[in-house]
Amino acid sequence: MGQKIKAYRLLEWGKPAQVVEVEVPKPASGQILVKVAGNGLCHSDFGMATLPKEQGEALGWKMPFTLGHETGGWVAELGDGVHGLSVGDPVVLMGNNSCGVCDYCLRGEDHNCDNGGYGRGYGRDGGLADFVLVDSARLVIKLDQLNPVEAGPLTDAGTTAYHGVKRVLPKLYPGSTAVVIGAGGLGSFAIQLLKVLSPARIVAVDTNQARLDFALELGAHETLIGVNENTTKDILDLTSGKGANVVLDFAGFDTTIEAGIAAVCKGGSYGLVGAGFGTYNKPWFGNLPKDGEVFNYQGGSISDTKEVIKLAEAGLIRNEVEIFPFSQIEEAYDKLHKGKLRGRAVVTPGS
């Protein structure tokens, strides 16, 4: 029997995660064993516990698995044939799975790889444990200045926000307006990235006043309580009736989708990022932004993550985290669920 460690795992379809003991994995050829320093929590973890078996298996998920897809740590052991890494290197891990050889991967769009239906912490073992096994060195990013205890959220929350902001940058010029709906974990990164990378006026929209106060601290120019029946009008009023050049929706509910699309100006962009499973029940004609775009995506590429890491290491964006020991993992998830976190919750293993 090998060494036993604690892990926070989904054991059955439709059942909540539990703390259990598992053996420390051994890296095979080409694999890397990482000692986890810290793992960020994400709202998507809640949905994984309720995913129907048929849907999960169609995505390639295998049960049981350990949760956690925002992982930082140190290289603990290398399998044969791994190059470019050394034991002890501080690293963060890509959560997205990708093959590295398909057309998407070769174009740098590895987040669209057909193997991405499963990944670290969703269908395969993630970082809510003392150790995690990584299948390929291409999914490991070395850190220079950042602490791996805190850096994990940059690989998902930071990367996802960056991917959307980078896409809409051509729409943002001096005098333009960018609206961020949902100023939580992802939205707070988007606000910072818009501030650093564009000249746009930034408007943050959230139901939580504490998040809006934090948004101003991070660089938002205006805030609005919402989304509610006045949100679209409020945005139009702020833009002299024109509408926003960009709306990035990190909530994704019926109300945010409807209000967000209605607030986009001609030629503008609405990006749907939040996993609120909302719908849009209006005819496209006369309601979608004329000559504009409506797009969605999940996550970001390896290149996106590396660029986010560089921005953080240069001190251009903040990664606000609240640290919880493994023994308080349920408390951390509860604060995430109730919107009581200032930034991202990070769980440290071994306690």
N, C-alpha and C positions, 0 to 999 in steps of 0.2 A: 504493500500500500504506500502511495506517495504522501507528500505533505498536504495537509488539509487547510483550506482557507475559507473564509466567509464570502458569500456572494448573494446579491439580491436578484432573484431569478423568477421568471414566469415558468411555472411547472406544468400547467394545464391550460388549454384554450378556455378563455372566458373567466379565468380565476385570477384574483389579485396576486401580485408578486409576494414572495416570502424570502426571508433570510435563511439560507441553508449552507451546508458545508460541501465543498467540492475539492477535487484534487488539483494541485498546481499543474497546469498543462506543460508538456515538454515540446519544444520547437522541433519540427521536422525540417528537412532540407528546404531552404528558402524562407523559413518562417522566423519570426522574432518574438521573444517573450519580453513583455514590458511590465515592470513593477509600477503599479498605478500610484500616482501622487495625489490626484484629485479628479473627480468626474462631475461635470455639470449636469443638472437636471433640466428636463424639457417637458413642455406641455404634451408633446406627442407620446410621452411614456404612458400617460393615462389611457389614451386610445388603444395602445397595444394590448392592454390587459383585457379589453372587451372585443378585440378583433375576432370575427367568426373563423372557425377552423378552415372552412372552405376557402375563404378569402386569403388567409395567411398562407396556406399551402400553395395556392395559385401564385403567390409572390415568391415562393421558394423558401419560406420560413420553416425552420425546424424547431420543434419544442422538445425539451425545455431549453431556455437560453437566459443569459444574464443581461439585464438592462444596462443602459448607459452608453451614449454615443458622443459625448463631449469629453474626451479623455486626454489627460496629460500624465507623463510619468518619466521613467528612466529605463533605458535598455538594460535588461537583466541577463539575457542569454540569446545567442545567435545560432540559428541552424546553419548547416553546411551551405556554402555558396552565397551567403549574404555579404554584400560589399557596401562600403560607404557609411557603415555604422559601427560603433564600438560600445562595449559594455560600459554603462555609466552615462552615456549620452542623454541629456534632457531632451524630451521629444513631446510632440502632440500627435494624435492619430486621426486620420481621416475616418469618419463614420461610414461614408458612402463606399460600397463595394464597386469595383470596376475591373475589367479584364486587362486593360492596357494595350490591347491589340486591335480592337474593332475600329470602325470608321469614326465613331464618336470620340473614343479615347485618343485616337491619333490626331484629331482636330482640336484636342484640348477641351472637349465637351464630355469628360468622363462622368460627370453627374448625370448624363443621359444614357450611359451604358446600359444595355439590356440586362446586365447582371446586377443592376442596382436596386432590384426589388427587395433585396435583403442586404443587411450590412451589420456593422458593429452595433450591438444593442437593439437591433430589430431583426429578429430571425436568426442571429448568430450572437455568440457571447460578446458582451460589452464590458465597460469599465467599472461597473459597480461591484468590484471585487479587488483583492490584493494584487492579482496578476491578470493580464489579458494577453491572448495570443494573436499575433498579426500575421496574415498570410503572405504579405509581400512588402519589401522595403519601400516600394513606391507609395505606400499608404502611411509612411512614417515621415514626419517633418521635424528636423532638428531645430532646437531653440538656441538662441544666442544670449539675449538679455532677459528673457521672460522666465518667470517661475513656473515650472510645470504643474505645481499644485493649483494654480489659478488659471492657467492658459487654456484649458479645455474648451470653454465656451466660445473661444474665437473660431474653432473648427466647425461650428454649426450655427449658433446665433450670429456671430460676427460674419461668417462666410455667407450665410443666406442673405443677410442684409446687404452685404457688399455686392453680391451678384445682381440684385435688383437695382441698387444705386448705380452701378457701373453701366447697366443696360440703358438707363434713362438719362445719363449725363448729356447726350447730344441735345436733349430737349431743354436743358437748363442753362440760361444765359443771364447776364445782369438784368435785374428787373423781373425775373421769372419767379414762380412760386411752386414749392414742393410741399405736399401734405403727407404726413405720416399718421396713419390711423392705427392706434395701438402703440403706446409708448413704453411697452414692457421690455422683456429681454431682447427681442429682435429689433423692435422699434427704436430702442435707445441707441443701438449701434447704428441704425440707419440715419438717425438725426446727426450723430457725430460725423459719419461718412459724408453726408450731404454738406455739412459745414466745412469739412476739410477739402472736398473734391469739387465743389460747385459754388457759384456765386448766388445761388437761389435764396430767396426768403423761405424759411422753414416754418411750417405750421404743424404743431403736434396736436392730435385729437385723442382723448382718452376719457373714460368714465371716472378714473381715479385721480383725484387732485394731487396726491403725493407724487404720482408718476409725472404729471404735468409740471410740477415744480422742479422735478429732477430733469425733465426735458429742457427747461429753460437753462438750467445749470450746464447741460451738455451742449447747448448751442442753438436751440430753437428760438425763433424770434417772436412767435405768437403761439398761444395755446387756446384750445377750445374744449369745453366739456361736451362729451358726446360719445358715440353717435346718437342723435335724437332727431326729432322732426325739424329742428332748426339748423342742423349741421350744414346741409347743402347751401342754404341761404347765407349762413354765416361765412362760408368760404367764398361764395360769390361776392358778398359785401366787402370782404377783405381784398378782393382782386378787382374791385370796381366793376363787377358784373361779368368779367371776362371768364373766370374760372381758373383753376390751377393747371399749370403746365404738366405736373406730375402728381399722381396720388398713388402711394404705396400702402396697401391695406394688409396689415399684419394681424388682423382679427378674422376676417373672412366669414362674417355672419350675413344673413339676408339684409339686415339694415345697413351694414357697413358697405356691402357691395352696391346696393342701390344708391346710397348717398355718395359714395366715392365716385362711381361712374358719372352721376349727374353733375358732379363738381368739376369735371375735367373740361378744359377749354378745347376748342377746335385744334386738331393737330397734336393734342396732348396724349399722355399715356396713363393708363390705370393698370397697376400691377397687383394681382391677387396672390398673396403669400400665405396668409394665416389659414390654419386648418379648422375653421369654424363650420365647414360643411354647409355653407350658405348657398342659396340659389338666386337666380335673377329671372324674374317672371314678366319682364316687360318686352314688347316688340323691339327689335334692334333699330328699326328705322325711326329716326327722330329722338332716340334715347342714347345710343352709343355715341361717343365723341366723333364728330365728323372729321374724316381724314386723320383720325387718331388710331390708337391701338389699345387693345385689352389683352393682357397676357398673364400667364401664371407659370410657376416653376417651383421646384423643391430643392433646397440645398444649393450647393455651388461646386465648382471644380477644384481640383488640387491646386491649380494656379491661383484661383481666387483665395484659397486659404493661405497660401504662401504670401500673397500680397497683403492680406489682412495682418498676418504675423509681422511683416515688415513695418506696417503702419503703427502697430502697437509697440514694437521695439523702438521705433523712432519717437515714441511719446505723443503721437498725433491723435490716437484714440485711447479711451479708457476702457478697461474691462472690470467693471464694478462687480464684485462677488461677495457673497456671504458664505463663510465656511461652516460646515456641519460635520461632526464626526460620524462614522458609519452607524454608531449606536443611535443616532438621532435622524436616521434617514426618513422615517415616517413624518417626523416634525418638519423636515425640509420640504417634503412633497406637499404637506398641508399648507405651509406658507406660500408655496408656489401656486397651489390651487386657489387660495383665497386672495391672491394678488398682494401679499404683504411683503414682498421682497423689493428692495431698492434696485438690485441688479439681478444677477444670476446666482442660484444656489449651487454650491460645489460641495460634494461629499468626499471626505478623505477616508481611506480604508484603514483597517487594522485596529479599530477602536469601537 
